[in-house]
């Protein structure tokens, strides 16, 4: 025998759903598992002016923020046997994008990143289709793809 709800309980359930609107308000933090959290944290701090806002040495984890978004960097336990992400074969983080305040800053950042041995530029700043945005893509220390974008 199937259990059915009475019309009264369905009505009250629908009324509760109608008056409760659920909304999100942006990303709070993004957690990344990294083979060398100190190297990756240094990239965000030195190249993108993030600030270290916390740390859990026992985990280990380092938390960095630009004042808008926080990144939680988690140390992988066995970096020697890790499997690198392949954006064409794996489910997971394809990339993440950070806003840069101006195209001039994006171009200056690109020039800075070109000088780093541990950053691989996938493509230089270029127009993003017909949009007003200019973006670039790189692989940062730790093997994560980062898009930098400006209007």
C-alpha positions in Angstrom: 0.0 0.0 0.0 1.3 3.4 -0.9 1.3 6.2 1.6 -0.4 9.4 0.3 -0.5 12.8 1.8 -3.7 14.6 2.6 -4.6 17.6 0.5 -4.2 19.8 3.6 -0.5 18.7 4.2 0.3 19.2 0.5 -1.2 22.7 0.6 0.8 23.7 3.7 4.0 22.3 2.2 3.4 24.3 -1.0 2.6 27.5 1.0 5.9 27.1 2.9 7.9 26.7 -0.4 6.1 29.7 -1.9 7.1 32.0 0.9 10.7 30.8 1.2 13.0 32.1 -1.5 16.5 30.6 -1.5 19.3 32.7 -3.0 23.1 32.5 -3.0 25.3 35.6 -3.0 28.5 34.6 -4.6 31.3 32.2 -3.8 32.5 32.1 -0.2 35.7 30.1 -0.8 37.2 27.7 -3.3 39.1 24.7 -1.9 42.0 23.4 -4.0 44.1 20.3 -3.3 47.7 21.2 -4.3 51.0 19.3 -4.3 52.9 22.2 -2.6 50.7 24.6 -0.7 53.5 26.9 0.2 54.5 27.4 -3.5 50.9 27.9 -4.6 50.2 30.3 -1.6 53.3 32.3 -2.6 52.0 32.6 -6.1 48.7 34.1 -5.0 50.4 36.4 -2.4 53.3 37.6 -4.6 51.7 37.8 -8.0 48.0 38.6 -7.2 48.4 40.5 -3.9 46.3 38.0 -1.9 46.8 38.0 1.9 47.3 34.9 4.0 44.2 34.8 6.3 44.7 31.5 8.0 46.5 28.2 8.3 46.0 24.8 9.8 49.6 23.3 9.9 48.3 19.9 11.1 46.1 19.3 8.1 48.1 21.1 6.3 46.1 23.9 4.8 46.7 27.6 4.0 43.9 30.1 3.4 44.5 33.2 1.2 42.1 36.0 0.2 41.9 39.0 -2.1 39.2 40.5 0.1 36.4 39.2 -2.1 37.2 35.5 -2.5 39.0 33.1 -0.2 41.0 30.1 -1.5 41.6 27.2 0.8 44.8 25.4 -0.3 45.0 21.8 0.9 48.3 19.8 0.8 47.9 16.5 -1.1 49.2 13.6 1.1 51.2 11.8 -1.6 52.5 14.2 -4.2 54.8 11.5 -5.7 51.8 9.4 -6.7 49.2 12.1 -7.6 47.3 12.1 -10.8 47.2 15.4 -12.7 43.8 16.7 -13.8 43.0 16.4 -17.5 40.3 18.8 -18.4 39.2 16.6 -21.3 38.9 13.3 -19.3 38.1 14.1 -15.7 35.2 15.4 -13.8 36.2 18.2 -11.5 37.5 21.8 -11.6 38.1 22.7 -15.2 39.4 26.2 -14.2 38.5 29.1 -12.1 38.5 32.8 -13.1 39.5 35.8 -11.2 38.6 39.4 -12.2 41.3 41.9 -12.8 40.4 45.6 -12.4 41.6 46.8 -15.9 42.9 45.5 -19.2 46.1 47.4 -18.4 46.5 45.5 -15.2 45.8 42.2 -17.0 48.5 43.0 -19.6 51.0 43.9 -16.8 50.1 40.7 -15.0 50.6 38.7 -18.2 54.1 40.2 -18.6 55.0 39.3 -14.9 53.7 35.8 -15.3 55.8 35.3 -18.5 58.9 35.6 -16.3 57.9 32.8 -13.9 59.3 29.3 -14.5 56.5 27.7 -12.6 53.6 29.3 -14.6 52.6 27.9 -18.0 50.7 30.4 -20.2 48.0 28.7 -22.1 47.1 31.8 -24.1 47.9 35.5 -23.8 45.3 38.2 -23.2 42.7 38.2 -26.0 39.2 39.2 -26.6 36.5 36.8 -25.2 34.4 36.4 -28.3 32.1 39.3 -29.0 31.9 40.3 -25.3 33.6 43.4 -23.8 35.9 41.1 -21.8 39.6 40.3 -22.4 41.0 37.1 -20.8 44.0 34.9 -20.5 44.5 31.4 -19.2 47.5 29.9 -17.4 48.5 26.9 -15.4 49.7 28.0 -11.9 51.9 26.3 -9.4 50.1 23.2 -8.2 48.7 22.4 -11.7 45.4 24.4 -11.5 44.1 26.3 -14.5 43.5 29.9 -13.8 41.6 32.4 -16.1 42.3 36.1 -15.5 39.6 38.3 -17.0 39.0 42.0 -17.3 36.4 44.3 -18.9 
